[in-house]
Amino acid sequence: MRENPAALRAVAVLRLQEVSADPIWLATGEGFGAFGKSGLVFAPVFNLLAGLFLWRLAKELESNR
C-alpha cells in the first residue's frame, strides 16, 4: 500500500460508505441473531474510525512522496 496511496484512499472511501449502510441493515434486515445485531450496532463506529485512519494514512503517504 505504500506504493499506491490512491488504493488505500479507495479502501477508506468504501469503509466510510458503510457507516450509513449498517444502520439501514439493522433497521430493515431480517434474520439477524443477537450476535449479528450487536455487530451491526458497533459496525458504524468501527467503519468510521477505520475509514478516517486509512484516509489520514493515505494522505501522509502522499505527502511523503
N, CA and C atoms as a LAMMPS dump frame, in Angstrom:
ITEM: TIMESTEP
0
ITEM: NUMBER OF ATOMS
195
ITEM: BOX BOUNDS ff ff ff
-5.0000000000000000e+02 5.0000000000000000e+02
-5.0000000000000000e+02 5.0000000000000000e+02
-5.0000000000000000e+02 5.0000000000000000e+02
ITEM: ATOMS id mol type element x y z
1 1 1 N 0.804 -1.196 0
2 1 2 C 0 0 0
3 1 3 C 0.852 1.267 0
4 2 1 N 2.058 1.153 0.461
5 2 2 C 2.915 2.333 0.488
6 2 3 C 3.203 2.838 -0.915
7 3 1 N 3.21 1.921 -1.877
8 3 2 C 3.496 2.312 -3.253
9 3 3 C 2.286 2.938 -3.937
10 4 1 N 1.074 2.692 -3.397
11 4 2 C -0.134 3.154 -4.056
12 4 3 C -1.122 3.743 -3.037
13 5 1 N -0.894 4.971 -2.593
14 5 2 C -1.811 5.578 -1.62
15 5 3 C -3.224 5.774 -2.163
16 6 1 N -3.358 5.851 -3.486
17 6 2 C -4.699 6.005 -4.065
18 6 3 C -5.556 4.78 -3.78
19 7 1 N -4.956 3.605 -3.799
20 7 2 C -5.697 2.386 -3.467
21 7 3 C -6.118 2.396 -2.005
22 8 1 N -5.245 2.879 -1.155
23 8 2 C -5.565 2.996 0.263
24 8 3 C -6.708 3.98 0.471
25 9 1 N -6.69 5.063 -0.266
26 9 2 C -7.778 6.039 -0.18
27 9 3 C -9.102 5.431 -0.661
28 10 1 N -9.037 4.566 -1.674
29 10 2 C -10.245 3.899 -2.171
30 10 3 C -10.839 2.991 -1.098
31 11 1 N -9.989 2.267 -0.379
32 11 2 C -10.471 1.425 0.714
33 11 3 C -11.08 2.285 1.817
34 12 1 N -10.488 3.424 2.086
35 12 2 C -11.036 4.339 3.094
36 12 3 C -12.428 4.82 2.692
37 13 1 N -12.601 5.148 1.43
38 13 2 C -13.912 5.604 0.952
39 13 3 C -14.945 4.495 1.094
40 14 1 N -14.566 3.279 0.776
41 14 2 C -15.501 2.159 0.927
42 14 3 C -15.897 1.96 2.377
43 15 1 N -14.94 2.088 3.295
44 15 2 C -15.258 1.983 4.726
45 15 3 C -16.218 3.089 5.154
46 16 1 N -15.968 4.302 4.684
47 16 2 C -16.825 5.433 5.073
48 16 3 C -18.23 5.296 4.487
49 17 1 N -18.364 4.661 3.343
50 17 2 C -19.694 4.435 2.773
51 17 3 C -20.506 3.453 3.613
52 18 1 N -19.83 2.554 4.268
53 18 2 C -20.52 1.563 5.089
54 18 3 C -21.099 2.158 6.377
55 19 1 N -20.636 3.327 6.765
56 19 2 C -21.13 3.947 8.004
57 19 3 C -22.639 4.148 7.942
58 20 1 N -23.144 4.6 6.823
59 20 2 C -24.592 4.818 6.713
60 20 3 C -25.344 3.547 6.337
61 21 1 N -24.676 2.563 5.77
62 21 2 C -25.354 1.336 5.347
63 21 3 C -25.691 0.427 6.534
64 22 1 N -24.844 0.381 7.529
65 22 2 C -25.058 -0.533 8.649
66 22 3 C -26.332 -0.246 9.44
67 23 1 N -26.633 1.007 9.776
68 23 2 C -27.905 1.251 10.48
69 23 3 C -29.128 0.904 9.621
70 24 1 N -29.008 1.062 8.313
71 24 2 C -30.123 0.693 7.438
72 24 3 C -30.328 -0.818 7.465
73 25 1 N -29.238 -1.568 7.407
74 25 2 C -29.346 -3.02 7.513
75 25 3 C -29.931 -3.424 8.859
76 26 1 N -29.537 -2.751 9.912
77 26 2 C -30.053 -3.068 11.241
78 26 3 C -31.551 -2.806 11.324
79 27 1 N -31.997 -1.711 10.712
80 27 2 C -33.408 -1.345 10.783
81 27 3 C -34.29 -2.189 9.864
82 28 1 N -33.766 -2.596 8.718
83 28 2 C -34.614 -3.273 7.731
84 28 3 C -34.306 -4.749 7.548
85 29 1 N -33.136 -5.179 7.994
86 29 2 C -32.735 -6.566 7.781
87 29 3 C -33.512 -7.524 8.673
88 30 1 N -33.688 -8.734 8.18
89 30 2 C -34.382 -9.764 8.953
90 30 3 C -33.471 -10.968 9.114
91 31 1 N -33.694 -11.731 10.144
92 31 2 C -32.964 -12.96 10.341
93 31 3 C -31.639 -12.805 11.059
94 32 1 N -31.366 -11.636 11.59
95 32 2 C -30.135 -11.459 12.354
96 32 3 C -30.335 -11.977 13.763
97 33 1 N -29.376 -12.717 14.243
98 33 2 C -29.41 -13.146 15.637
99 33 3 C -28.873 -12.038 16.522
100 34 1 N -28.719 -12.341 17.781
101 34 2 C -28.214 -11.349 18.733
102 34 3 C -26.792 -10.926 18.387
103 35 1 N -25.974 -11.885 17.948
104 35 2 C -24.602 -11.57 17.59
105 35 3 C -24.561 -10.66 16.358
106 36 1 N -25.387 -10.951 15.366
107 36 2 C -25.434 -10.126 14.159
108 36 3 C -25.932 -8.718 14.445
109 37 1 N -26.948 -8.611 15.277
110 37 2 C -27.471 -7.29 15.634
111 37 3 C -26.436 -6.478 16.408
112 38 1 N -25.744 -7.117 17.337
113 38 2 C -24.741 -6.374 18.096
114 38 3 C -23.594 -5.954 17.177
115 39 1 N -23.265 -6.778 16.213
116 39 2 C -22.239 -6.392 15.238
117 39 3 C -22.657 -5.189 14.431
118 40 1 N -23.917 -5.14 14.035
119 40 2 C -24.406 -4 13.254
120 40 3 C -24.529 -2.735 14.087
121 41 1 N -24.666 -2.88 15.396
122 41 2 C -24.712 -1.705 16.266
123 41 3 C -23.331 -1.052 16.348
124 42 1 N -22.279 -1.874 16.438
125 42 2 C -20.928 -1.347 16.601
126 42 3 C -20.191 -1.127 15.282
127 43 1 N -20.698 -1.694 14.193
128 43 2 C -20.02 -1.578 12.904
129 43 3 C -19.871 -0.139 12.413
130 44 1 N -20.863 0.732 12.553
131 44 2 C -20.667 2.105 12.065
132 44 3 C -19.509 2.827 12.751
133 45 1 N -19.359 2.595 14.04
134 45 2 C -18.26 3.237 14.771
135 45 3 C -16.923 2.718 14.251
136 46 1 N -16.822 1.395 14.085
137 46 2 C -15.591 0.814 13.57
138 46 3 C -15.298 1.314 12.158
139 47 1 N -16.315 1.308 11.304
140 47 2 C -16.099 1.746 9.923
141 47 3 C -15.692 3.209 9.849
142 48 1 N -16.269 4.038 10.697
143 48 2 C -15.901 5.45 10.711
144 48 3 C -14.45 5.621 11.145
145 49 1 N -14.076 4.97 12.226
146 49 2 C -12.694 5.096 12.709
147 49 3 C -11.697 4.505 11.716
148 50 1 N -12.012 3.35 11.157
149 50 2 C -11.107 2.73 10.184
150 50 3 C -10.995 3.576 8.926
151 51 1 N -12.111 4.108 8.445
152 51 2 C -12.09 4.939 7.245
153 51 3 C -11.283 6.208 7.432
154 52 1 N -11.469 6.861 8.571
155 52 2 C -10.717 8.086 8.837
156 52 3 C -9.232 7.802 9.009
157 53 1 N -8.903 6.683 9.667
158 53 2 C -7.5 6.315 9.834
159 53 3 C -6.847 6.037 8.483
160 54 1 N -7.516 5.263 7.646
161 54 2 C -6.953 4.933 6.337
162 54 3 C -6.823 6.17 5.458
163 55 1 N -7.786 7.066 5.548
164 55 2 C -7.73 8.315 4.769
165 55 3 C -6.518 9.146 5.196
166 56 1 N -6.329 9.252 6.51
167 56 2 C -5.195 10.027 7.03
168 56 3 C -3.868 9.371 6.642
169 57 1 N -3.815 8.054 6.707
170 57 2 C -2.605 7.333 6.341
171 57 3 C -2.277 7.545 4.861
172 58 1 N -3.285 7.497 4.002
173 58 2 C -3.064 7.735 2.574
174 58 3 C -2.569 9.157 2.34
175 59 1 N -3.133 10.105 3.076
176 59 2 C -2.706 11.496 2.939
177 59 3 C -1.25 11.663 3.358
178 60 1 N -0.852 11.027 4.441
179 60 2 C 0.538 11.097 4.895
180 60 3 C 1.483 10.45 3.884
181 61 1 N 1.09 9.317 3.333
182 61 2 C 1.93 8.652 2.336
183 61 3 C 2.091 9.507 1.082
184 62 1 N 1.021 10.193 0.691
185 62 2 C 1.099 11.06 -0.495
186 62 3 C 1.994 12.267 -0.225
187 63 1 N 1.961 12.791 0.99
188 63 2 C 2.77 13.962 1.296
189 63 3 C 4.256 13.608 1.435
190 64 1 N 4.561 12.356 1.737
191 64 2 C 5.95 11.929 1.886
192 64 3 C 6.614 11.561 0.567
193 65 1 N 5.908 11.608 -0.505
194 65 2 C 6.466 11.238 -1.808
195 65 3 C 7.392 12.285 -2.315
